[in-house]
Amino acid sequence: MAAMIAVKVQSEPFDASAEAATLSRGRTDVGAVVTFTGICRGSENGEAIAALTLEHYPGMAETEIESHVAEAAQRWPLTGAIVIHRFGRIVPGEDIMMVATASSHRAAAFEAAEFLMDYLKTRAPFWKQVEKASGSAIETSWVEARADDDSAAARWVKPHQAAE
Amino acid sequence: MKIRYFAWVRERIGKPEEDVVVPAGIATVAELMTWLAGRGEEYAYAFDNPKVIRAAIDRSHVKPQAEIAGAREIAFFPPMTGG
């Protein structure tokens, strides 16, 4: 059976456990489902935040995620994969995004999920803006990219790609 | 050619997108950034440190030395922070 793939870029909230459940429902070839959910924290660098606003590049965000999910499905024997990423204003406690990968065995599901997360952080065109909870005035700032996200993504580069 | 800006690049320039006629002789993404930076204070501010600006041609990531010939849409943005 072909891998069940779903990529969604949306402003609406989603139900991560219900989404992940679709990867194994009615199938007997799935032995492992790994899920990761990114959640909006209530503080950033020790300061309370009111919300995160995620900006994205419509069109490019979907194709960038789709191409990495397709690559994951080539590199690991997946039975399915789901990536959902929200944009717009998200308040603390709400889910921002999820990755779920399914396979017959756990190693492939774990590795594919990590690969997708590392690539999403460095290649998917989304930007986070923090809204601070400072009295009545709304103070915003952009989250800076982290160098360790780049090094995490670099570990998945195949030797022939590194030479390019 | 359509140029799009995202996140703080968009905020600094003050618009999300525009159509520009790029002069002949501007061949690469890096040259386009230099040319844009000369268009006014807000552009100079946005492209103040071109090393940190990422670019995409027709919605695919490209390096600064990429050729812009034939591009329909070029986007400039800071390093991504999704996930």
gemmi code that builds the backbone of each chain (N, CA, C; Angstrom):
import gemmi

chains = {
    "A": [
        ("MET", (0.850, -1.199, 0.000), (0.000, 0.000, 0.000), (0.883, 1.246, 0.000)),
        ("ALA", (0.489, 2.234, -0.781), (1.282, 3.476, -0.855), (1.211, 4.231, 0.469)),
        ("ALA", (2.261, 4.996, 0.748), (2.272, 5.786, 1.979), (1.159, 6.829, 1.932)),
        ("MET", (0.483, 6.989, 3.073), (-0.586, 7.991, 3.161), (0.041, 9.328, 3.581)),
        ("ILE", (0.005, 10.289, 2.678), (0.691, 11.559, 2.924), (-0.323, 12.697, 3.015)),
        ("ALA", (-0.170, 13.565, 4.017), (-1.032, 14.748, 4.106), (-0.207, 15.943, 4.572)),
        ("VAL", (-0.318, 17.053, 3.858), (0.353, 18.303, 4.237), (-0.706, 19.391, 4.266)),
        ("LYS", (-0.804, 20.088, 5.393), (-1.795, 21.158, 5.504), (-1.151, 22.398, 6.101)),
        ("VAL", (-1.353, 23.534, 5.455), (-0.920, 24.827, 5.993), (-2.204, 25.610, 6.200)),
        ("GLN", (-2.501, 25.952, 7.437), (-3.817, 26.512, 7.757), (-3.746, 27.438, 8.954)),
        ("SER", (-4.743, 28.317, 9.097), (-4.786, 29.176, 10.280), (-5.584, 28.511, 11.403)),
        ("GLU", (-6.472, 27.597, 11.049), (-7.353, 26.979, 12.039), (-6.592, 26.013, 12.951)),
        ("PRO", (-7.080, 25.877, 14.200), (-6.511, 24.848, 15.083), (-6.771, 23.462, 14.513)),
        ("PHE", (-6.015, 22.474, 14.994), (-6.209, 21.093, 14.546), (-6.168, 20.178, 15.763)),
        ("ASP", (-6.638, 18.944, 15.571), (-6.637, 17.959, 16.648), (-5.525, 16.954, 16.368)),
        ("ALA", (-4.386, 17.147, 17.040), (-3.192, 16.348, 16.727), (-3.423, 14.851, 16.924)),
        ("SER", (-4.108, 14.462, 17.993), (-4.267, 13.020, 18.216), (-5.231, 12.403, 17.204)),
        ("ALA", (-6.280, 13.154, 16.838), (-7.211, 12.630, 15.835), (-6.512, 12.499, 14.483)),
        ("GLU", (-5.662, 13.475, 14.156), (-4.924, 13.427, 12.881), (-3.993, 12.213, 12.861)),
        ("ALA", (-3.242, 12.031, 13.964), (-2.274, 10.926, 14.017), (-2.986, 9.577, 13.937)),
        ("ALA", (-4.189, 9.503, 14.508), (-4.931, 8.235, 14.514), (-5.272, 7.767, 13.105)),
        ("THR", (-5.378, 8.721, 12.161), (-5.723, 8.326, 10.787), (-4.600, 7.518, 10.128)),
        ("LEU", (-3.382, 7.614, 10.693), (-2.247, 6.903, 10.088), (-2.310, 5.392, 10.293)),
        ("SER", (-3.003, 4.945, 11.332), (-3.039, 3.505, 11.594), (-4.444, 2.907, 11.489)),
        ("ARG", (-5.463, 3.767, 11.405), (-6.833, 3.268, 11.375), (-7.072, 2.348, 10.171)),
        ("GLY", (-7.612, 1.160, 10.468), (-7.975, 0.229, 9.405), (-6.793, -0.426, 8.714)),
        ("ARG", (-5.590, -0.317, 9.288), (-4.413, -0.922, 8.653), (-3.758, -1.897, 9.615)),
        ("THR", (-3.096, -2.880, 9.069), (-2.393, -3.841, 9.936), (-0.899, -3.865, 9.632)),
        ("ASP", (-0.463, -2.978, 8.729), (0.969, -2.935, 8.383), (1.713, -1.868, 9.177)),
        ("VAL", (1.013, -1.121, 10.026), (1.654, -0.035, 10.782), (2.034, -0.550, 12.168)),
        ("GLY", (3.314, -0.448, 12.492), (3.773, -0.907, 13.807), (4.198, 0.221, 14.701)),
        ("ALA", (4.340, 1.437, 14.132), (4.850, 2.560, 14.922), (4.333, 3.870, 14.357)),
        ("VAL", (3.822, 4.723, 15.239), (3.463, 6.087, 14.849), (4.200, 7.018, 15.805)),
        ("VAL", (5.001, 7.913, 15.243), (5.705, 8.915, 16.046), (5.042, 10.251, 15.776)),
        ("THR", (4.690, 10.970, 16.838), (4.093, 12.297, 16.638), (4.877, 13.340, 17.404)),
        ("PHE", (5.013, 14.503, 16.796), (5.609, 15.659, 17.453), (4.615, 16.799, 17.307)),
        ("THR", (4.358, 17.502, 18.416), (3.491, 18.669, 18.355), (4.254, 19.865, 18.902)),
        ("GLY", (4.327, 20.925, 18.142), (4.955, 22.173, 18.583), (3.879, 23.056, 19.185)),
        ("ILE", (4.107, 23.501, 20.426), (3.078, 24.237, 21.166), (3.587, 25.632, 21.524)),
        ("CYS", (2.719, 26.603, 21.472), (3.088, 27.984, 21.815), (3.301, 28.097, 23.331)),
        ("ARG", (4.536, 28.465, 23.724), (4.843, 28.661, 25.151), (4.296, 29.997, 25.635)),
        ("GLY", (4.173, 30.114, 26.958), (3.704, 31.367, 27.549), (4.813, 32.348, 27.820)),
        ("SER", (6.058, 31.951, 27.559), (7.170, 32.887, 27.777), (8.266, 32.639, 26.757)),
        ("GLU", (9.017, 33.667, 26.467), (10.132, 33.590, 25.522), (11.300, 34.287, 26.196)),
        ("ASN", (12.406, 33.570, 26.383), (13.571, 34.110, 27.085), (13.188, 34.704, 28.454)),
        ("GLY", (12.307, 34.018, 29.159), (11.943, 34.434, 30.507), (10.883, 35.526, 30.573)),
        ("GLU", (10.471, 36.056, 29.418), (9.458, 37.120, 29.425), (8.111, 36.577, 28.981)),
        ("ALA", (7.059, 36.992, 29.692), (5.711, 36.518, 29.349), (5.322, 37.019, 27.965)),
        ("ILE", (4.676, 36.170, 27.197), (4.194, 36.606, 25.877), (2.671, 36.487, 25.812)),
        ("ALA", (2.077, 37.353, 25.005), (0.616, 37.334, 24.830), (0.234, 36.418, 23.680)),
        ("ALA", (1.079, 36.369, 22.663), (0.772, 35.557, 21.477), (1.983, 35.465, 20.566)),
        ("LEU", (1.905, 34.520, 19.644), (2.864, 34.427, 18.534), (2.059, 34.673, 17.267)),
        ("THR", (2.635, 35.422, 16.338), (1.981, 35.534, 15.036), (2.915, 34.925, 14.008)),
        ("LEU", (2.413, 33.934, 13.290), (3.230, 33.270, 12.277), (2.892, 33.775, 10.899)),
        ("GLU", (3.923, 34.287, 10.231), (3.772, 34.708, 8.840), (4.298, 33.566, 7.976)),
        ("HIS", (3.712, 33.372, 6.806), (4.236, 32.333, 5.917), (4.199, 32.829, 4.473)),
        ("TYR", (4.852, 32.069, 3.620), (4.897, 32.384, 2.189), (3.894, 31.428, 1.547)),
        ("PRO", (2.688, 31.921, 1.258), (1.664, 31.017, 0.709), (2.156, 30.376, -0.582)),
        ("GLY", (1.904, 29.119, -0.727), (2.353, 28.410, -1.918), (3.711, 27.784, -1.691)),
        ("MET", (4.708, 28.611, -1.384), (6.038, 28.047, -1.149), (6.050, 27.181, 0.109)),
        ("ALA", (5.313, 27.587, 1.144), (5.296, 26.810, 2.385), (4.814, 25.383, 2.105)),
        ("GLU", (3.725, 25.264, 1.352), (3.173, 23.943, 1.050), (4.145, 23.111, 0.203)),
        ("THR", (4.685, 23.719, -0.865), (5.544, 22.930, -1.755), (6.843, 22.531, -1.060)),
        ("GLU", (7.368, 23.395, -0.211), (8.607, 23.100, 0.522), (8.367, 21.913, 1.479)),
        ("ILE", (7.247, 21.939, 2.199), (6.944, 20.830, 3.118), (6.681, 19.555, 2.318)),
        ("GLU", (5.895, 19.677, 1.250), (5.570, 18.493, 0.441), (6.832, 17.828, -0.108)),
        ("SER", (7.797, 18.638, -0.553), (8.993, 18.019, -1.126), (9.815, 17.309, -0.052)),
        ("HIS", (9.804, 17.848, 1.181), (10.550, 17.159, 2.240), (9.834, 15.905, 2.731)),
        ("VAL", (8.504, 15.931, 2.716), (7.763, 14.715, 3.083), (8.016, 13.641, 2.022)),
        ("ALA", (8.040, 14.059, 0.751), (8.323, 13.100, -0.325), (9.726, 12.525, -0.168)),
        ("GLU", (10.688, 13.382, 0.224), (12.050, 12.883, 0.424), (12.099, 11.910, 1.603)),
        ("ALA", (11.383, 12.227, 2.678), (11.342, 11.328, 3.846), (10.776, 9.966, 3.441)),
        ("ALA", (9.733, 9.988, 2.598), (9.096, 8.738, 2.182), (10.013, 7.909, 1.278)),
        ("GLN", (10.966, 8.602, 0.621), (11.957, 7.886, -0.201), (13.059, 7.291, 0.655)),
        ("ARG", (13.439, 8.039, 1.720), (14.581, 7.618, 2.530), (14.222, 6.553, 3.563)),
        ("TRP", (12.975, 6.561, 4.023), (12.559, 5.582, 5.041), (11.303, 4.861, 4.555)),
        ("PRO", (11.149, 3.595, 4.979), (9.962, 2.838, 4.552), (8.718, 3.252, 5.351)),
        ("LEU", (8.180, 4.422, 5.030), (7.031, 4.946, 5.775), (5.726, 4.389, 5.223)),
        ("THR", (4.768, 4.184, 6.115), (3.417, 3.840, 5.671), (2.569, 5.104, 5.586)),
        ("GLY", (3.040, 6.177, 6.233), (2.292, 7.428, 6.168), (3.038, 8.569, 6.840)),
        ("ALA", (2.635, 9.798, 6.517), (3.219, 10.985, 7.160), (2.221, 12.141, 7.072)),
        ("ILE", (2.151, 12.899, 8.150), (1.273, 14.073, 8.184), (2.090, 15.255, 8.705)),
        ("VAL", (1.995, 16.389, 8.025), (2.569, 17.629, 8.555), (1.477, 18.693, 8.496)),
        ("ILE", (1.217, 19.322, 9.621), (0.273, 20.438, 9.663), (1.002, 21.616, 10.282)),
        ("HIS", (0.954, 22.776, 9.647), (1.606, 23.979, 10.184), (0.616, 25.120, 10.109)),
        ("ARG", (0.416, 25.776, 11.240), (-0.526, 26.897, 11.264), (0.176, 28.217, 10.976)),
        ("PHE", (-0.617, 29.204, 10.533), (-0.132, 30.578, 10.423), (-1.164, 31.472, 11.101)),
        ("GLY", (-0.802, 32.737, 11.295), (-1.707, 33.669, 11.977), (-1.380, 33.772, 13.454)),
        ("ARG", (-2.325, 34.316, 14.227), (-2.073, 34.587, 15.652), (-2.418, 33.357, 16.487)),
        ("ILE", (-1.465, 32.955, 17.318), (-1.608, 31.744, 18.123), (-1.291, 32.109, 19.569)),
        ("VAL", (-2.155, 31.770, 20.495), (-1.934, 32.150, 21.904), (-1.301, 30.995, 22.675)),
        ("PRO", (-0.613, 31.315, 23.805), (0.058, 30.273, 24.593), (-0.873, 29.102, 24.924)),
        ("GLY", (-0.332, 27.904, 24.789), (-1.102, 26.691, 25.051), (-1.682, 26.077, 23.796)),
        ("GLU", (-1.776, 26.869, 22.714), (-2.312, 26.326, 21.456), (-1.212, 25.620, 20.669)),
        ("ASP", (-1.633, 24.643, 19.868), (-0.685, 23.945, 18.993), (-0.311, 24.832, 17.810)),
        ("ILE", (0.966, 24.818, 17.457), (1.456, 25.565, 16.287), (1.539, 24.641, 15.074)),
        ("MET", (2.110, 23.468, 15.285), (2.325, 22.553, 14.166), (2.455, 21.121, 14.666)),
        ("MET", (2.332, 20.175, 13.765), (2.567, 18.781, 14.116), (3.208, 18.023, 12.965)),
        ("VAL", (3.989, 17.008, 13.360), (4.531, 16.049, 12.407), (4.160, 14.672, 12.936)),
        ("ALA", (3.627, 13.827, 12.099), (3.381, 12.443, 12.493), (3.892, 11.546, 11.382)),
        ("THR", (4.632, 10.514, 11.769), (5.174, 9.578, 10.781), (4.817, 8.168, 11.218)),
        ("ALA", (4.533, 7.317, 10.272), (4.162, 5.942, 10.580), (4.976, 4.986, 9.731)),
        ("SER", (5.310, 3.849, 10.341), (6.087, 2.842, 9.642), (5.796, 1.480, 10.287)),
        ("SER", (6.320, 0.429, 9.691), (6.145, -0.885, 10.300), (6.967, -1.006, 11.583)),
        ("HIS", (8.100, -0.296, 11.605), (8.998, -0.373, 12.766), (9.381, 1.019, 13.256)),
        ("ARG", (9.785, 1.098, 14.524), (9.933, 2.410, 15.140), (11.100, 3.252, 14.625)),
        ("ALA", (12.217, 2.619, 14.270), (13.402, 3.403, 13.900), (13.093, 4.345, 12.728)),
        ("ALA", (12.435, 3.820, 11.722), (12.121, 4.633, 10.538), (11.186, 5.782, 10.918)),
        ("ALA", (10.195, 5.496, 11.757), (9.235, 6.533, 12.140), (9.931, 7.645, 12.939)),
        ("PHE", (10.782, 7.252, 13.902), (11.519, 8.249, 14.691), (12.434, 9.092, 13.797)),
        ("GLU", (13.216, 8.422, 12.983), (14.191, 9.151, 12.155), (13.511, 10.076, 11.161)),
        ("ALA", (12.457, 9.600, 10.529), (11.755, 10.434, 9.543), (11.133, 11.658, 10.224)),
        ("ALA", (10.614, 11.473, 11.435), (10.017, 12.605, 12.156), (11.080, 13.646, 12.491)),
        ("GLU", (12.261, 13.185, 12.921), (13.336, 14.121, 13.244), (13.848, 14.841, 12.005)),
        ("PHE", (13.979, 14.091, 10.921), (14.393, 14.672, 9.646), (13.404, 15.774, 9.238)),
        ("LEU", (12.125, 15.473, 9.303), (11.118, 16.458, 8.893), (11.159, 17.688, 9.798)),
        ("MET", (11.289, 17.494, 11.105), (11.352, 18.640, 12.016), (12.568, 19.509, 11.742)),
        ("ASP", (13.727, 18.869, 11.570), (14.951, 19.633, 11.329), (14.840, 20.441, 10.037)),
        ("TYR", (14.249, 19.845, 9.001), (14.124, 20.562, 7.747), (13.057, 21.648, 7.801)),
        ("LEU", (11.968, 21.354, 8.518), (10.917, 22.374, 8.647), (11.461, 23.639, 9.303)),
        ("LYS", (12.300, 23.445, 10.331), (12.802, 24.597, 11.079), (13.707, 25.488, 10.248)),
        ("THR", (14.388, 24.903, 9.276), (15.385, 25.687, 8.543), (14.998, 25.989, 7.094)),
        ("ARG", (14.015, 25.284, 6.535), (13.695, 25.451, 5.113), (12.261, 25.891, 4.829)),
        ("ALA", (11.343, 25.604, 5.746), (9.955, 25.963, 5.467), (9.768, 27.458, 5.743)),
        ("PRO", (9.197, 28.192, 4.765), (9.121, 29.651, 4.909), (8.006, 30.117, 5.858)),
        ("PHE", (8.365, 30.070, 7.153), (7.500, 30.590, 8.220), (8.361, 31.472, 9.109)),
        ("TRP", (7.762, 32.533, 9.624), (8.479, 33.428, 10.544), (7.594, 33.720, 11.741)),
        ("LYS", (8.229, 33.649, 12.930), (7.471, 33.866, 14.164), (7.710, 35.259, 14.719)),
        ("GLN", (6.615, 35.927, 15.043), (6.700, 37.230, 15.695), (6.083, 37.096, 17.086)),
        ("VAL", (6.823, 37.573, 18.080), (6.371, 37.487, 19.467), (5.634, 38.763, 19.838)),
        ("GLU", (4.495, 38.597, 20.480), (3.739, 39.743, 20.997), (3.892, 39.711, 22.508)),
        ("LYS", (4.571, 40.711, 23.051), (4.822, 40.736, 24.496), (3.594, 41.232, 25.234)),
        ("ALA", (3.442, 40.737, 26.457), (2.306, 41.140, 27.283), (2.749, 42.282, 28.188)),
        ("SER", (2.940, 43.469, 27.601), (3.456, 44.580, 28.403), (2.418, 45.701, 28.531)),
        ("GLY", (1.543, 45.576, 29.520), (0.536, 46.598, 29.761), (-0.422, 46.736, 28.602)),
        ("SER", (-0.750, 47.974, 28.250), (-1.735, 48.196, 27.193), (-1.070, 48.259, 25.816)),
        ("ALA", (0.215, 48.687, 25.790), (0.912, 48.800, 24.502), (1.308, 47.413, 24.003)),
        ("ILE", (1.106, 47.176, 22.717), (1.510, 45.894, 22.131), (2.922, 46.055, 21.579)),
        ("GLU", (3.820, 45.229, 22.114), (5.210, 45.300, 21.683), (5.540, 44.005, 20.948)),
        ("THR", (6.023, 44.120, 19.721), (6.305, 42.903, 18.954), (7.773, 42.831, 18.557)),
        ("SER", (8.255, 41.599, 18.416), (9.620, 41.390, 17.928), (9.668, 40.062, 17.177)),
        ("TRP", (10.608, 39.967, 16.227), (10.733, 38.742, 15.437), (11.660, 37.765, 16.140)),
        ("VAL", (11.273, 36.502, 16.124), (12.129, 35.451, 16.683), (13.311, 35.268, 15.744)),
        ("GLU", (14.519, 35.199, 16.308), (15.709, 34.992, 15.472), (15.959, 33.514, 15.243)),
        ("ALA", (16.430, 33.200, 14.051), (16.761, 31.808, 13.725), (17.933, 31.361, 14.590)),
        ("ARG", (17.949, 30.081, 14.919), (18.995, 29.534, 15.780), (20.009, 28.751, 14.957)),
        ("ALA", (21.277, 28.983, 15.264), (22.337, 28.289, 14.530), (22.273, 26.776, 14.769)),
        ("ASP", (21.830, 26.358, 15.973), (21.799, 24.909, 16.221), (20.698, 24.212, 15.423)),
        ("ASP", (19.703, 24.974, 14.946), (18.718, 24.370, 14.040), (19.381, 24.033, 12.708)),
        ("ASP", (20.286, 24.918, 12.263), (21.012, 24.667, 11.005), (21.909, 23.443, 11.136)),
        ("SER", (22.601, 23.325, 12.290), (23.493, 22.173, 12.426), (22.690, 20.888, 12.581)),
        ("ALA", (21.496, 20.972, 13.188), (20.646, 19.779, 13.292), (20.208, 19.327, 11.899)),
        ("ALA", (19.888, 20.285, 11.039), (19.454, 19.938, 9.679), (20.610, 19.398, 8.857)),
        ("ALA", (21.826, 19.894, 9.123), (22.999, 19.510, 8.322), (23.313, 18.022, 8.442)),
        ("ARG", (22.916, 17.394, 9.569), (23.259, 15.973, 9.738), (22.532, 15.069, 8.750)),
        ("TRP", (21.456, 15.575, 8.111), (20.699, 14.744, 7.184), (21.181, 14.881, 5.745)),
        ("VAL", (22.123, 15.793, 5.512), (22.605, 15.999, 4.147), (23.441, 14.796, 3.735)),
        ("LYS", (23.102, 14.223, 2.587), (23.856, 13.072, 2.090), (25.200, 13.560, 1.563)),
        ("PRO", (26.224, 12.704, 1.616), (27.568, 13.140, 1.192), (27.595, 13.770, -0.199)),
        ("HIS", (26.819, 13.237, -1.153), (26.875, 13.795, -2.508), (26.224, 15.183, -2.566)),
        ("GLN", (25.322, 15.462, -1.599), (24.703, 16.788, -1.584), (25.630, 17.815, -0.945)),
        ("ALA", (26.402, 17.360, 0.056), (27.278, 18.273, 0.794), (28.324, 18.888, -0.119)),
        ("ALA", (28.690, 18.166, -1.182), (29.727, 18.652, -2.087), (29.218, 19.749, -3.019)),
        ("GLU", (27.900, 19.890, -3.100), (27.326, 20.867, -4.046), (27.548, 22.302, -3.587)),
    ],
    "B": [
        ("MET", (9.216, 42.229, -13.115), (9.425, 41.079, -12.223), (8.805, 41.407, -10.857)),
        ("LYS", (8.122, 40.406, -10.309), (7.476, 40.616, -9.017), (8.477, 40.321, -7.890)),
        ("ILE", (8.564, 41.264, -6.953), (9.449, 41.063, -5.806), (8.565, 41.013, -4.565)),
        ("ARG", (8.790, 40.005, -3.728), (8.001, 39.872, -2.500), (8.913, 39.926, -1.283)),
        ("TYR", (8.367, 40.478, -0.209), (9.141, 40.603, 1.030), (8.353, 39.991, 2.182)),
        ("PHE", (9.068, 39.352, 3.106), (8.402, 38.733, 4.251), (9.080, 39.129, 5.562)),
        ("ALA", (8.261, 39.020, 6.637), (8.714, 39.260, 8.026), (9.360, 40.652, 8.151)),
        ("TRP", (10.543, 40.735, 8.803), (11.066, 42.093, 9.021), (11.581, 42.771, 7.753)),
        ("VAL", (11.853, 42.009, 6.727), (12.232, 42.645, 5.452), (11.014, 43.421, 4.921)),
        ("ARG", (9.854, 42.793, 4.998), (8.589, 43.432, 4.580), (8.299, 44.668, 5.447)),
        ("GLU", (8.491, 44.527, 6.757), (8.219, 45.660, 7.655), (9.144, 46.846, 7.366)),
        ("ARG", (10.430, 46.544, 7.146), (11.378, 47.635, 6.911), (11.087, 48.357, 5.598)),
        ("ILE", (10.742, 47.595, 4.564), (10.473, 48.213, 3.267), (9.088, 48.858, 3.250)),
        ("GLY", (8.181, 48.293, 4.045), (6.867, 48.913, 4.169), (5.847, 48.426, 3.169)),
        ("LYS", (6.162, 47.349, 2.456), (5.180, 46.759, 1.542), (5.479, 45.280, 1.352)),
        ("PRO", (4.420, 44.501, 1.089), (4.635, 43.057, 0.947), (5.162, 42.643, -0.427)),
        ("GLU", (4.866, 43.445, -1.450), (5.317, 43.074, -2.798), (5.246, 44.269, -3.730)),
        ("GLU", (5.950, 44.155, -4.834), (5.912, 45.211, -5.851), (6.408, 44.641, -7.181)),
        ("ASP", (6.025, 45.326, -8.249), (6.541, 44.955, -9.569), (7.647, 45.933, -9.917)),
        ("VAL", (8.807, 45.428, -10.244), (9.915, 46.321, -10.584), (10.494, 45.943, -11.948)),
        ("VAL", (11.019, 46.962, -12.613), (11.743, 46.721, -13.860), (13.226, 46.766, -13.498)),
        ("VAL", (13.842, 45.615, -13.529), (15.237, 45.507, -13.123), (16.119, 45.917, -14.294)),
        ("PRO", (17.044, 46.860, -14.066), (17.897, 47.299, -15.175), (18.790, 46.182, -15.722)),
        ("ALA", (19.095, 46.288, -16.994), (20.003, 45.320, -17.611), (21.341, 45.377, -16.871)),
        ("GLY", (21.989, 44.238, -16.762), (23.281, 44.216, -16.079), (23.176, 43.680, -14.659)),
        ("ILE", (21.946, 43.621, -14.121), (21.744, 43.025, -12.795), (21.464, 41.543, -13.041)),
        ("ALA", (22.478, 40.698, -12.800), (22.364, 39.301, -13.227), (22.049, 38.322, -12.103)),
        ("THR", (22.454, 38.650, -10.888), (22.304, 37.674, -9.798), (21.445, 38.229, -8.662)),
        ("VAL", (21.060, 37.331, -7.766), (20.294, 37.708, -6.575), (21.083, 38.722, -5.740)),
        ("ALA", (22.384, 38.497, -5.582), (23.216, 39.418, -4.794), (23.223, 40.808, -5.432)),
        ("GLU", (23.332, 40.859, -6.761), (23.324, 42.155, -7.453), (21.966, 42.838, -7.332)),
        ("LEU", (20.913, 42.024, -7.353), (19.562, 42.574, -7.192), (19.407, 43.205, -5.804)),
        ("MET", (19.961, 42.538, -4.783), (19.882, 43.084, -3.417), (20.621, 44.427, -3.330)),
        ("THR", (21.781, 44.498, -3.953), (22.561, 45.740, -3.944), (21.790, 46.856, -4.644)),
        ("TRP", (21.173, 46.494, -5.778), (20.398, 47.488, -6.539), (19.189, 47.958, -5.735)),
        ("LEU", (18.470, 46.995, -5.109), (17.304, 47.352, -4.297), (17.719, 48.262, -3.129)),
        ("ALA", (18.858, 47.947, -2.506), (19.330, 48.728, -1.346), (19.542, 50.196, -1.705)),
        ("GLY", (19.779, 50.462, -3.003), (20.012, 51.839, -3.443), (18.736, 52.589, -3.802)),
        ("ARG", (17.593, 51.954, -3.612), (16.336, 52.583, -4.023), (15.745, 53.525, -2.987)),
        ("GLY", (16.310, 53.571, -1.795), (15.775, 54.472, -0.770), (16.180, 54.019, 0.619)),
        ("GLU", (15.904, 54.899, 1.579), (16.304, 54.626, 2.966), (15.739, 53.320, 3.502)),
        ("GLU", (14.430, 53.084, 3.210), (13.794, 51.881, 3.749), (14.415, 50.618, 3.149)),
        ("TYR", (14.818, 50.689, 1.869), (15.472, 49.543, 1.233), (16.893, 49.360, 1.785)),
        ("ALA", (17.572, 50.472, 1.980), (18.928, 50.403, 2.527), (18.899, 49.755, 3.907)),
        ("TYR", (17.862, 50.100, 4.695), (17.698, 49.539, 6.038), (17.416, 48.031, 5.939)),
        ("ALA", (16.517, 47.645, 5.052), (16.150, 46.232, 4.915), (17.334, 45.373, 4.468)),
        ("PHE", (18.138, 45.926, 3.538), (19.262, 45.150, 2.996), (20.596, 45.559, 3.607)),
        ("ASP", (20.507, 46.156, 4.800), (21.662, 46.622, 5.548), (22.736, 45.526, 5.688)),
        ("ASN", (22.283, 44.298, 5.985), (23.210, 43.174, 6.124), (22.738, 42.041, 5.198)),
        ("PRO", (23.129, 42.123, 3.909), (22.597, 41.150, 2.938), (22.940, 39.697, 3.277)),
        ("LYS", (23.988, 39.496, 4.077), (24.374, 38.118, 4.444), (23.267, 37.369, 5.175)),
        ("VAL", (22.425, 38.099, 5.913), (21.381, 37.405, 6.683), (20.082, 37.254, 5.893)),
        ("ILE", (20.007, 37.850, 4.708), (18.771, 37.777, 3.924), (18.779, 36.523, 3.048)),
        ("ARG", (17.672, 35.789, 3.099), (17.501, 34.609, 2.249), (16.649, 34.999, 1.047)),
        ("ALA", (16.803, 34.232, -0.026), (16.054, 34.542, -1.240), (15.450, 33.279, -1.843)),
        ("ALA", (14.344, 33.476, -2.527), (13.718, 32.384, -3.277), (13.361, 32.905, -4.657)),
        ("ILE", (13.640, 32.094, -5.681), (13.208, 32.418, -7.042), (12.090, 31.448, -7.394)),
        ("ASP", (10.956, 32.012, -7.798), (9.786, 31.205, -8.133), (9.540, 30.125, -7.073)),
        ("ARG", (9.646, 30.555, -5.820), (9.300, 29.734, -4.643), (10.226, 28.567, -4.379)),
        ("SER", (11.486, 28.685, -4.848), (12.514, 27.717, -4.465), (13.685, 28.486, -3.873)),
        ("HIS", (14.251, 27.945, -2.778), (15.401, 28.606, -2.157), (16.554, 28.712, -3.149)),
        ("VAL", (17.231, 29.860, -3.149), (18.420, 30.017, -4.004), (19.530, 30.711, -3.223)),
        ("LYS", (20.745, 30.555, -3.730), (21.902, 31.213, -3.129), (22.068, 32.593, -3.772)),
        ("PRO", (22.841, 33.487, -3.103), (23.014, 34.850, -3.629), (23.580, 34.899, -5.052)),
        ("GLN", (24.380, 33.897, -5.415), (24.984, 33.919, -6.759), (24.044, 33.394, -7.845)),
        ("ALA", (22.822, 33.007, -7.469), (21.866, 32.479, -8.462), (21.516, 33.547, -9.498)),
        ("GLU", (21.379, 33.126, -10.750), (21.006, 34.024, -11.856), (19.518, 34.336, -11.769)),
        ("ILE", (19.153, 35.580, -12.027), (17.746, 35.958, -11.937), (17.026, 35.953, -13.288)),
        ("ALA", (17.775, 35.722, -14.359), (17.163, 35.736, -15.700), (16.017, 34.734, -15.772)),
        ("GLY", (14.872, 35.183, -16.269), (13.724, 34.292, -16.440), (12.844, 34.146, -15.209)),
        ("ALA", (13.259, 34.765, -14.087), (12.463, 34.638, -12.862), (11.159, 35.417, -12.981)),
        ("ARG", (10.079, 34.834, -12.494), (8.799, 35.547, -12.446), (8.627, 36.234, -11.093)),
        ("GLU", (9.077, 35.566, -10.036), (8.856, 36.084, -8.688), (10.093, 35.822, -7.836)),
        ("ILE", (10.625, 36.898, -7.252), (11.782, 36.745, -6.358), (11.374, 37.245, -4.981)),
        ("ALA", (11.642, 36.443, -3.967), (11.261, 36.818, -2.601), (12.490, 36.961, -1.729)),
        ("PHE", (12.422, 37.933, -0.811), (13.501, 38.148, 0.160), (12.914, 38.056, 1.560)),
        ("PHE", (13.648, 37.373, 2.450), (13.130, 37.185, 3.808), (14.262, 36.828, 4.768)),
        ("PRO", (14.007, 36.970, 6.079), (15.021, 36.561, 7.053), (15.067, 35.035, 7.149)),
        ("PRO", (16.083, 34.485, 7.835), (16.113, 33.038, 8.057), (14.791, 32.579, 8.693)),
        ("MET", (14.339, 31.401, 8.282), (13.029, 30.912, 8.708), (13.027, 30.521, 10.183)),
        ("THR", (11.865, 30.710, 10.820), (11.737, 30.372, 12.246), (10.428, 29.617, 12.526)),
        ("GLY", (10.016, 28.792, 11.580), (8.804, 28.004, 11.822), (9.107, 26.790, 12.682)),
        ("GLY", (8.161, 25.873, 12.690), (8.340, 24.635, 13.450), (7.849, 24.757, 14.865)),
    ],
}
model = gemmi.Model(1)
for chain_id, residues in chains.items():
    chain = gemmi.Chain(chain_id)
    for i, (resn, *xyz) in enumerate(residues, 1):
        res = gemmi.Residue()
        res.name, res.seqid = resn, gemmi.SeqId(i, " ")
        for name, pos in zip(("N", "CA", "C"), xyz):
            atom = gemmi.Atom()
            atom.name, atom.element = name, gemmi.Element(name[0])
            atom.pos, atom.b_iso = gemmi.Position(*pos), 0.0
            res.add_atom(atom)
        chain.add_residue(res)
    model.add_chain(chain)
structure = gemmi.Structure()
structure.add_model(model)
structure.setup_entities()
